[in-house]
Amino acid sequence: MEERDFFDERMEKKLATLNCPHCHQAAEYEVTWVVRTKKRQLGGRADERDRARFAKARSYMLRKDDLMACKNMRCRKRFEISGVQSVVFTE
């Protein structure tokens, strides 16, 4: 079994306050996250190794956006959002 068989997956947007490195203006941006929640129970075709991996699995969020466009109309440059974590465990 693959790891994605252990999780239900959905997209979610969360607000984050980010500073543009070019114009230094702070603004609220919607950052897209992939939320993977652990299923309640494993499917029937799992073997012992899959059951052990499933027992260790935890729900988590994975940041999908890497770049944002500045909201300042005079700037509008794209910048990396390295200041926001890329993986967050939710349990």
Buried (B, 14 or more C-beta within 10 A) or exposed (E): BEEEEBBEEEEEEBEBEBEBEEBEEEEEBEBEBBBBBBBEEBEEEBEEEBEEBBEEBEBBBBBEBEEBEBBBEEBEEEBEBEEBEEEBEEE
